Amino acid sequence: MPDSSHTTHRIGLNAHLLSLTATYRGAGINGYIYHLLRCLPTADARLRWVAYLHDPAFESTAELEVQRSRWDTRSPWRRIVWEQTRLAAETRNLDLLHGLAFAGPLMAACPTVITVHDLSFLRYPDAFRLPNRLYLSLFTRFSTRRAARVIAVSESTRRDVIALCGVPGERVIVVPNGVTEAFCPADPVTVAEFRRRRGLPDRFILFLGTLEPRKNLVRLLEGYAAWRQASRAPVSLVIAGGKGWFYETIFARVAELGLEDAVVFPGFVPADELPWWYRAAELFVYPSLFEGFGLPVLEAMACGTPAITSNASSLPEVAGDAALLIEPEDVGALTDALARVLSDPQLAAELRVAGPRQARRFSWARTALATTQVYRDVLGLPRQGGTT
């Protein structure tokens, strides 16, 4: 019988959700896809790589073959049809296909690996528009059940996949997200100059993420309003990020609380500026109700910015002991946490040291290496380093 370990195996990467645009579509899952496309080929040069995508702005490399669809798959329904027809046919030329976001062709001719980023559409269905919820619920369940392996980005998400999708636990592998070296502390003088150029307040609290219900922004506004009334400190709240869905309530609550002069909405922040926004903030707050991973918390901590986040879902896994954890539905707890960090220089200094230390546990190179190990297990190949 021939030794398959010396055969070149062709790995397909379904990257049709990649969007290098300055909108909310260019955040979140997009970063996972982008960094894996960059890191996987160097994580295992013995495999052949082909990425299926549409975005014309993505530049290929010598190690990564790119096949762009002629269909404009920015349309969700067009993308779904493409995945279930054209990509399904393409799997006859692959040894393994990795669906980088929730789903894959249900009639794939090769083994599949599916990454699940979170199951918020099952945990919080009312926070999603009906068509999105129905598609994600149906195709994620079907795709994960037939997959050879499911990659979950946190232990919290792994438990959800097992419980809500009915996938056997031995097929669900945790591979955490990473953070790049661009997210690191910087010289305070340079940070102050960035703050001046962007017209940002001298002192501000930052939230950064897509404006949508599960980010818990209404309670953040209420907690901030209570802290501001009690402290009278001149610290603004900057809520940065693209508009997602059901965001109108957030703007309405700002008006109801009389915070128009204190809350700033700068919109979507380009990827190359993200580290500077974190560094410029006095405090980062991310009170999300539910996260599959919570990458902004990791990025903020890597930059040395004190962080407050929820004790819910995956966020304690990411934060470790390097951030203050609160009950996300307790506005009073959020108000108290704001007061603790903003009035205690010693606590803030401890968090600035602890954040980068915790963040060093995560990198995209490690994510890519662990992902290739999943592929090798599915294909029956020796693991990196020659072990089985």
NORDASUL-V423601 format. One record per residue. N is the residue number from 1. RES is the residue in one small letter. OMEGA is omega in whole degrees, 0 to 359 (none if undefined). NEAR is the number of other C-alpha atoms within 10 Angstrom. D_CENTER is the distance of its C-alpha to the mean C-alpha in whole Angstrom. Layout:
n	res	omega	near	d_center
N	RES	OMEGA	NEAR	D_CENTER
N	RES	OMEGA	NEAR	D_CENTER
//
This chain:
n	res	omega	near	d_center
1	m	183	3	43
2	p	179	6	41
3	d	183	7	38
4	s	182	12	35
5	s	180	15	33
6	h	178	9	35
7	t	177	11	34
8	t	182	11	31
9	h	184	18	29
10	r	183	17	27
11	i	177	21	23
12	g	180	24	21
13	l	179	21	18
14	n	187	23	17
15	a	185	24	15
16	h	173	26	16
17	l	176	22	13
18	l	180	26	13
19	s	180	24	14
20	l	181	18	15
21	t	181	14	16
22	a	176	15	16
23	t	180	17	15
24	y	178	19	12
25	r	179	19	12
26	g	180	20	11
27	a	171	22	7
28	g	183	16	4
29	i	180	17	5
30	n	180	20	8
31	g	177	19	7
32	y	182	21	7
33	i	183	20	10
34	y	184	17	11
35	h	176	18	11
36	l	177	22	13
37	l	180	23	15
38	r	190	18	16
39	c	184	16	16
40	l	183	23	18
41	p	179	21	21
42	t	178	15	22
43	a	179	20	21
44	d	183	16	23
45	a	181	10	26
46	r	176	14	28
47	l	176	18	26
48	r	190	17	26
49	w	173	20	23
50	v	181	21	23
51	a	177	20	20
52	y	183	20	20
53	l	178	23	19
54	h	189	22	20
55	d	182	19	19
56	p	183	10	22
57	a	182	10	21
58	f	181	15	19
59	e	180	9	22
60	s	175	14	23
61	t	181	11	24
62	a	184	7	27
63	e	187	15	25
64	l	173	17	23
65	e	179	14	25
66	v	174	21	23
67	q	180	12	25
68	r	179	16	24
69	s	173	17	25
70	r	176	8	28
71	w	175	12	26
72	d	187	15	24
73	t	170	19	21
74	r	173	15	19
75	s	183	9	21
76	p	183	14	19
77	w	176	12	23
78	r	178	12	24
79	r	180	19	21
80	i	179	18	22
81	v	179	13	25
82	w	182	19	24
83	e	186	24	22
84	q	180	16	25
85	t	185	15	28
86	r	180	12	28
87	l	177	21	25
88	a	178	18	27
89	a	181	16	30
90	e	182	16	28
91	t	175	21	27
92	r	181	12	31
93	n	184	12	30
94	l	172	19	27
95	d	179	19	27
96	l	175	24	24
97	l	177	28	21
98	h	171	25	17
99	g	189	26	16
100	l	181	24	12
101	a	165	22	11
102	f	193	24	13
103	a	174	27	17
104	g	178	28	19
105	p	181	24	23
106	l	179	17	25
107	m	181	15	28
108	a	181	22	27
109	a	179	17	29
110	c	176	16	27
111	p	180	18	25
112	t	169	27	22
113	v	182	28	18
114	i	173	26	16
115	t	174	26	12
116	v	182	26	11
117	h	172	25	7
118	d	176	24	9
119	l	180	22	13
120	s	180	21	13
121	f	173	18	15
122	l	180	17	18
123	r	183	12	17
124	y	186	14	18
125	p	182	15	19
126	d	181	12	21
127	a	182	16	18
128	f	172	18	18
129	r	188	12	20
130	l	181	11	22
131	p	179	10	22
132	n	182	12	18
133	r	182	17	19
134	l	180	15	22
135	y	184	16	20
136	l	181	17	17
137	s	184	19	19
138	l	188	12	22
139	f	177	17	20
140	t	178	21	17
141	r	180	18	20
142	f	185	18	23
143	s	183	23	20
144	t	181	30	19
145	r	181	19	23
146	r	183	18	24
147	a	175	25	22
148	a	175	20	23
149	r	172	25	20
150	v	174	31	17
151	i	174	29	14
152	a	187	26	12
153	v	176	24	9
154	s	176	26	11
155	e	177	19	15
156	s	179	20	14
157	t	177	24	12
158	r	180	27	15
159	r	179	16	18
160	d	180	22	17
161	v	180	26	17
162	i	186	18	20
163	a	189	12	22
164	l	180	14	20
165	c	178	19	21
166	g	180	13	23
167	v	177	21	22
168	p	186	14	24
169	g	182	14	23
170	e	179	9	24
171	r	183	18	22
172	v	187	25	19
173	i	178	19	17
174	v	173	20	14
175	v	184	21	13
176	p	172	25	10
177	n	181	25	7
178	g	176	24	9
179	v	182	24	10
180	t	180	15	13
181	e	177	13	16
182	a	180	14	16
183	f	183	21	15
184	c	177	21	18
185	p	180	20	21
186	a	180	14	23
187	d	182	8	27
188	p	180	11	28
189	v	179	9	30
190	t	178	13	28
191	v	179	18	25
192	a	178	15	28
193	e	176	12	29
194	f	180	17	25
195	r	180	19	25
196	r	181	13	29
197	r	182	9	28
198	r	180	10	25
199	g	181	9	28
200	l	178	18	25
201	p	178	18	27
202	d	178	14	28
203	r	177	16	27
204	f	172	20	24
205	i	183	22	21
206	l	159	25	17
207	f	178	27	15
208	l	181	23	12
209	g	179	24	10
210	t	179	23	11
211	l	182	24	14
212	e	190	21	14
213	p	188	21	16
214	r	176	17	14
215	k	170	20	13
216	n	187	19	17
217	l	177	23	18
218	v	177	19	21
219	r	175	21	22
220	l	178	25	20
221	l	181	22	23
222	e	177	19	26
223	g	178	20	25
224	y	180	26	25
225	a	179	20	28
226	a	178	17	30
227	w	182	19	29
228	r	180	19	30
229	q	182	9	33
230	a	188	11	34
231	s	185	13	34
232	r	181	8	35
233	a	182	12	32
234	p	180	11	32
235	v	181	18	28
236	s	174	22	26
237	l	178	25	22
238	v	178	22	20
239	i	186	23	17
240	a	177	19	16
241	g	179	22	13
242	g	177	23	14
243	k	178	17	16
244	g	181	15	15
245	w	181	13	17
246	f	183	13	20
247	y	185	16	19
248	e	181	13	23
249	t	181	12	24
250	i	181	18	22
251	f	179	16	24
252	a	181	11	27
253	r	175	17	26
254	v	180	18	26
255	a	181	12	30
256	e	181	9	31
257	l	180	12	30
258	g	185	11	32
259	l	185	19	29
260	e	182	12	29
261	d	185	10	31
262	a	184	17	28
263	v	182	21	25
264	v	176	17	23
265	f	182	13	21
266	p	181	13	20
267	g	183	19	18
268	f	180	22	15
269	v	179	19	15
270	p	185	14	15
271	a	184	13	13
272	d	179	8	16
273	e	187	11	17
274	l	182	18	14
275	p	183	19	15
276	w	176	21	18
277	w	177	22	17
278	y	182	29	16
279	r	184	29	19
280	a	183	27	21
281	a	174	24	20
282	e	184	20	23
283	l	175	24	20
284	f	181	28	16
285	v	183	26	16
286	y	188	25	13
287	p	188	27	15
288	s	177	25	13
289	l	187	21	15
290	f	177	22	12
291	e	172	21	9
292	g	177	22	8
293	f	181	25	6
294	g	185	26	6
295	l	180	21	5
296	p	177	20	8
297	v	179	26	10
298	l	181	26	10
299	e	179	24	10
300	a	180	33	13
301	m	179	32	15
302	a	180	30	15
303	c	179	26	17
304	g	179	27	19
305	t	176	30	19
306	p	186	30	20
307	a	170	28	17
308	i	178	24	17
309	t	185	25	15
310	s	173	26	16
311	n	186	19	17
312	a	174	19	16
313	s	188	20	14
314	s	191	21	11
315	l	174	27	12
316	p	177	20	15
317	e	182	16	14
318	v	187	24	12
319	a	185	25	14
320	g	178	14	17
321	d	186	13	20
322	a	178	23	19
323	a	173	28	18
324	l	180	22	20
325	l	181	22	19
326	i	170	22	20
327	e	190	16	21
328	p	181	22	19
329	e	181	16	22
330	d	182	13	24
331	v	179	20	25
332	g	178	18	28
333	a	178	15	25
334	l	178	28	23
335	t	180	22	26
336	d	180	15	27
337	a	176	21	24
338	l	181	22	24
339	a	181	16	28
340	r	185	14	28
341	v	187	20	25
342	l	180	17	27
343	s	184	13	31
344	d	181	10	30
345	p	180	11	30
346	q	177	10	30
347	l	179	14	27
348	a	180	21	25
349	a	178	14	27
350	e	179	14	26
351	l	179	23	22
352	r	178	23	22
353	v	185	18	23
354	a	184	21	21
355	g	179	27	18
356	p	178	22	18
357	r	178	14	20
358	q	183	18	17
359	a	180	26	15
360	r	178	15	17
361	r	186	12	16
362	f	173	17	13
363	s	179	15	13
364	w	176	20	12
365	a	177	20	16
366	r	178	19	16
367	t	181	23	13
368	a	180	25	15
369	l	180	19	18
370	a	179	20	17
371	t	178	23	16
372	t	176	20	20
373	q	176	18	21
374	v	178	22	20
375	y	184	23	22
376	r	177	19	25
377	d	180	14	25
378	v	184	17	25
379	l	181	16	27
380	g	180	12	30
381	l	174	20	29
382	p	177	14	30
383	r	177	15	27
384	q	183	14	26
385	g	174	6	29
386	g	180	8	32
387	t	180	7	31
388	t	none	11	31
//
